[in-house]
Amino acid sequence: MPAADAVISELKARIEVISGRTVRTRMVLPFGIPEIDRKLRKGGLAFGALHEIAGGANGAVDGAAAASFAAGIAARTGGNVLWCHCQPDLFAPALAQSGLTADKVVFFEAADETAILDAFEKALRHGGLTAVVGEVSGLPLVASQRLQMAAEKSGTMALAIRRWRRHVDARDFGNSTASFTRWRVTPVNSGALPVRGVGRSRWFMEQMRTRGGEDFECEVEACDGKGFIAVPSLLADGPAETEDGRYRAVG
Amino acid sequence: MGATGPSADVPLVLKGSDGRRRVITAADDLAVHIGARVGMPVAQAESLFADLVIMDSDPAADALALEKLAIWALRHYSPMVAADPPAGIVLDILGAAHLYGGETGLVDDVVRRLSEMQITAYAALADTWGAAHALARFGGQAKRIVIPGGAGEALVHLPVDALRLPEDMLPDMRLLGLDTIGELAAKPRAPLARSFGQKLFRRVDQALGRLAEPIEPVQSPELISIQRIFAEPIGAPETIAKYTRRLVGQICDRLEEAGLGVRRLDLHFTRVDNRIETIFVATAKPVREPKRLTKLLCDKIETVDPGWGIDKMVMTAAFVEHLSMQQVIASYSEPARPDVEELWDALANRYGTDSLYRAVSVATDIPERAVKRMPPTSDDVGSTRNAAFRRPQRMIRPPESIMALAVLPDHPPRAFTWRGQRYAVARADGPERVRGEWWVSDNEKGKVRDYFVLEVENGERFWVFRGGDGQHEETGSLNWFMHGKFD
């Protein structure tokens, strides 16, 4: 279980809170995968910072994988989440499958992107939420600086899902913004199952820019029910997994 | 009249005096149907209709009841409400309609709630008080909404009675052959103004929006209200914000004494040119914190046009609810996070309550109906009926037709074409059969959809379905549709 370390650290944190021994404000949110966390500054995704997520290939337009990735991260921040969008195609039950259940997230359907950026900033500044997600196509430098400052002040994590109407517009992702990290997730073929069917989704994940860390890319399995991504087993045909009979039982 | 009145199946009229004799002042539908009418002498009515029930009218009580109704509307709908005697109320819904899902939603809500109170209501919404007044009374429709700028056109065929003119003016106008507002508006003004006075065309201009007609909001001693009059008119936004803060402080003290919290707080600014500008904020739960209310109000100050200056500010707690003292939880372990309800209120006041929602799952198999929107304060966790089934992050609404090749009855497609691009299917899951819900719609009776999860060669994952079970024609068309995109 690759997520085991993260589960243990989460349980430890909960014990600390219950026993009331430490006052700890978390600075980063680890993915629970050492290969990835090592390459991020302070070993995780920084709270109080802006992170950009885009989809690759057709995902730049539909933003499905980006939404799933953002939902997993937002769910793991543990508190209330605001999700701002203006396109009506978001399907909430799927976000719940990445851990972002109905009791954790409130949606804000805006008329245009100006309203999204305004609500995004207000929500970050407020400080009562643990993460705010905004789906935008354009993110001008000044707007991103405002979001970054608002996030820094309150310690709320800001996740901007970048998605464009046309493929050519996706070049905008190269323009500079004030974000801490910039991710691109592209759906790739899922691992082979011993039976017919579609396995857990897989992404080719690129870390295109990070402050105080190094760029990298790797293949990961999509978020599980608690929002954790995982590194796929190197044995692609999966004997390590099938030995305990789990996949057979499911398939 | 409630339980003390006569039963509803006998004709009823009210009598009063017009100065010289006793006349009928009001008649119900049944009485009008048999021939009684307003203005008919009581003696005549008594002799014509044997079973007519005649009761004394009570204009003072009517006026009081209308005032009460206006205060009810003030609490529920808009900060600018006034009684429009003898039998109407007028609401200025600028900035209030979005709380009810737009103008249609607000009008529907008003009529529905009034009918629940056993009041038959006619509602009209137009650019001006005059136009709405005329259309509600003479438009002949229970609900009428006139598009902005359409007041002139809507009024053309209405009788001149609709213009709120003095009673004695109407017979003379008839004599001149002026029956409709359109005819009147088309006439040269000077000769008519000489015989009827300026009042005539003032009413026409008010109805058509050429002259402003302010609504003086209804006041009530039971509403908590604070006002401040300025010796020197104010106008700068910072000054307005400063006095807003002071008024909020005072009103919160009053609310605390009464053990109340505010759900809607109105702030009226009377300008030196006697126009009234109004802003208001609504909250999901009763609130009494000065800081929070000030912030909500100050977000709206930019919408106030101070004109030549503001000389009076009136703050009214329009809608209040009981709010007891609350213990603030002091914790050493974790710094308290600000209350998120404050944020929901701020966003709802800026963008409308409809724009904020929790997406709650519904116990249904039809994906289009799988989510219902609940307010952010709701703690409805929804159904877990389909929680274990894989669902797409993006749903394509409505489903788009695709060309697909598949073996009947239950094989997934081998390949399909969507939006002009051809995809070869590498892996597939399904079918997941969804049956139409005949109790929702007759069209769905006996219909079936078979859903498949498809993974194509480049790794993208799609959600497609086929209408019909592949064996029986009556279950669906056998056409394929694209319905979603997975991560």
HADDOCK unambig.tbl for C-alpha pairs under 7 A between the chains (distance, minus, plus):
assign (segid A and resid 17 and name CA) (segid B and resid 333 and name CA) 6.95 0.50 0.50
assign (segid A and resid 20 and name CA) (segid B and resid 333 and name CA) 5.42 0.50 0.50
assign (segid A and resid 22 and name CA) (segid B and resid 333 and name CA) 6.78 0.50 0.50
assign (segid A and resid 23 and name CA) (segid B and resid 333 and name CA) 5.44 0.50 0.50
assign (segid A and resid 23 and name CA) (segid B and resid 334 and name CA) 6.08 0.50 0.50
assign (segid A and resid 64 and name CA) (segid B and resid 393 and name CA) 5.32 0.50 0.50
assign (segid A and resid 64 and name CA) (segid B and resid 394 and name CA) 5.80 0.50 0.50
assign (segid A and resid 64 and name CA) (segid B and resid 485 and name CA) 6.43 0.50 0.50
assign (segid A and resid 64 and name CA) (segid B and resid 486 and name CA) 5.88 0.50 0.50
assign (segid A and resid 64 and name CA) (segid B and resid 487 and name CA) 4.71 0.50 0.50
assign (segid A and resid 65 and name CA) (segid B and resid 486 and name CA) 6.98 0.50 0.50
assign (segid A and resid 65 and name CA) (segid B and resid 487 and name CA) 3.67 0.50 0.50
assign (segid A and resid 67 and name CA) (segid B and resid 393 and name CA) 6.98 0.50 0.50
assign (segid A and resid 68 and name CA) (segid B and resid 393 and name CA) 6.79 0.50 0.50
assign (segid A and resid 68 and name CA) (segid B and resid 487 and name CA) 6.15 0.50 0.50
assign (segid A and resid 89 and name CA) (segid B and resid 394 and name CA) 5.25 0.50 0.50
assign (segid A and resid 89 and name CA) (segid B and resid 395 and name CA) 5.08 0.50 0.50
assign (segid A and resid 89 and name CA) (segid B and resid 396 and name CA) 6.14 0.50 0.50
assign (segid A and resid 89 and name CA) (segid B and resid 397 and name CA) 6.96 0.50 0.50
assign (segid A and resid 90 and name CA) (segid B and resid 393 and name CA) 6.15 0.50 0.50
assign (segid A and resid 90 and name CA) (segid B and resid 394 and name CA) 4.91 0.50 0.50
assign (segid A and resid 90 and name CA) (segid B and resid 395 and name CA) 6.28 0.50 0.50
assign (segid A and resid 91 and name CA) (segid B and resid 392 and name CA) 6.84 0.50 0.50
assign (segid A and resid 91 and name CA) (segid B and resid 393 and name CA) 5.28 0.50 0.50
assign (segid A and resid 91 and name CA) (segid B and resid 394 and name CA) 5.48 0.50 0.50
assign (segid A and resid 91 and name CA) (segid B and resid 395 and name CA) 5.82 0.50 0.50
assign (segid A and resid 92 and name CA) (segid B and resid 359 and name CA) 6.20 0.50 0.50
assign (segid A and resid 93 and name CA) (segid B and resid 361 and name CA) 6.84 0.50 0.50
assign (segid A and resid 93 and name CA) (segid B and resid 391 and name CA) 6.77 0.50 0.50
assign (segid A and resid 94 and name CA) (segid B and resid 391 and name CA) 5.04 0.50 0.50
assign (segid A and resid 94 and name CA) (segid B and resid 392 and name CA) 5.70 0.50 0.50
assign (segid A and resid 94 and name CA) (segid B and resid 393 and name CA) 5.11 0.50 0.50
assign (segid A and resid 95 and name CA) (segid B and resid 393 and name CA) 6.62 0.50 0.50
assign (segid A and resid 102 and name CA) (segid B and resid 358 and name CA) 6.37 0.50 0.50
assign (segid A and resid 102 and name CA) (segid B and resid 359 and name CA) 5.94 0.50 0.50
assign (segid A and resid 102 and name CA) (segid B and resid 360 and name CA) 5.88 0.50 0.50
assign (segid A and resid 102 and name CA) (segid B and resid 381 and name CA) 6.39 0.50 0.50
assign (segid A and resid 103 and name CA) (segid B and resid 379 and name CA) 6.98 0.50 0.50
assign (segid A and resid 103 and name CA) (segid B and resid 381 and name CA) 6.23 0.50 0.50
assign (segid A and resid 105 and name CA) (segid B and resid 358 and name CA) 6.72 0.50 0.50
assign (segid A and resid 106 and name CA) (segid B and resid 356 and name CA) 6.87 0.50 0.50
assign (segid A and resid 106 and name CA) (segid B and resid 357 and name CA) 5.68 0.50 0.50
assign (segid A and resid 106 and name CA) (segid B and resid 358 and name CA) 4.84 0.50 0.50
assign (segid A and resid 106 and name CA) (segid B and resid 376 and name CA) 6.11 0.50 0.50
assign (segid A and resid 107 and name CA) (segid B and resid 356 and name CA) 5.69 0.50 0.50
assign (segid A and resid 107 and name CA) (segid B and resid 357 and name CA) 5.28 0.50 0.50
assign (segid A and resid 107 and name CA) (segid B and resid 358 and name CA) 6.02 0.50 0.50
assign (segid A and resid 108 and name CA) (segid B and resid 355 and name CA) 5.44 0.50 0.50
assign (segid A and resid 108 and name CA) (segid B and resid 356 and name CA) 4.60 0.50 0.50
assign (segid A and resid 108 and name CA) (segid B and resid 357 and name CA) 6.55 0.50 0.50
assign (segid A and resid 109 and name CA) (segid B and resid 355 and name CA) 4.92 0.50 0.50
assign (segid A and resid 109 and name CA) (segid B and resid 356 and name CA) 6.51 0.50 0.50
assign (segid A and resid 110 and name CA) (segid B and resid 355 and name CA) 6.51 0.50 0.50
assign (segid A and resid 119 and name CA) (segid B and resid 347 and name CA) 6.97 0.50 0.50
assign (segid A and resid 123 and name CA) (segid B and resid 343 and name CA) 6.79 0.50 0.50
assign (segid A and resid 126 and name CA) (segid B and resid 343 and name CA) 6.83 0.50 0.50
assign (segid A and resid 127 and name CA) (segid B and resid 337 and name CA) 6.70 0.50 0.50
assign (segid A and resid 127 and name CA) (segid B and resid 338 and name CA) 6.28 0.50 0.50
assign (segid A and resid 128 and name CA) (segid B and resid 337 and name CA) 5.11 0.50 0.50
assign (segid A and resid 128 and name CA) (segid B and resid 338 and name CA) 4.66 0.50 0.50
assign (segid A and resid 128 and name CA) (segid B and resid 339 and name CA) 5.85 0.50 0.50
assign (segid A and resid 128 and name CA) (segid B and resid 340 and name CA) 5.22 0.50 0.50
assign (segid A and resid 129 and name CA) (segid B and resid 340 and name CA) 6.99 0.50 0.50
assign (segid A and resid 187 and name CA) (segid B and resid 459 and name CA) 5.51 0.50 0.50
assign (segid A and resid 187 and name CA) (segid B and resid 460 and name CA) 5.61 0.50 0.50
assign (segid A and resid 187 and name CA) (segid B and resid 487 and name CA) 6.60 0.50 0.50
assign (segid A and resid 188 and name CA) (segid B and resid 458 and name CA) 6.34 0.50 0.50
assign (segid A and resid 188 and name CA) (segid B and resid 459 and name CA) 3.88 0.50 0.50
assign (segid A and resid 188 and name CA) (segid B and resid 460 and name CA) 6.49 0.50 0.50
assign (segid A and resid 189 and name CA) (segid B and resid 458 and name CA) 6.69 0.50 0.50
assign (segid A and resid 189 and name CA) (segid B and resid 459 and name CA) 3.96 0.50 0.50
assign (segid A and resid 197 and name CA) (segid B and resid 427 and name CA) 5.99 0.50 0.50
assign (segid A and resid 197 and name CA) (segid B and resid 428 and name CA) 5.08 0.50 0.50
assign (segid A and resid 197 and name CA) (segid B and resid 429 and name CA) 4.54 0.50 0.50
assign (segid A and resid 198 and name CA) (segid B and resid 427 and name CA) 5.77 0.50 0.50
assign (segid A and resid 198 and name CA) (segid B and resid 428 and name CA) 5.61 0.50 0.50
assign (segid A and resid 198 and name CA) (segid B and resid 429 and name CA) 5.73 0.50 0.50
assign (segid A and resid 198 and name CA) (segid B and resid 455 and name CA) 6.82 0.50 0.50
assign (segid A and resid 201 and name CA) (segid B and resid 487 and name CA) 6.78 0.50 0.50
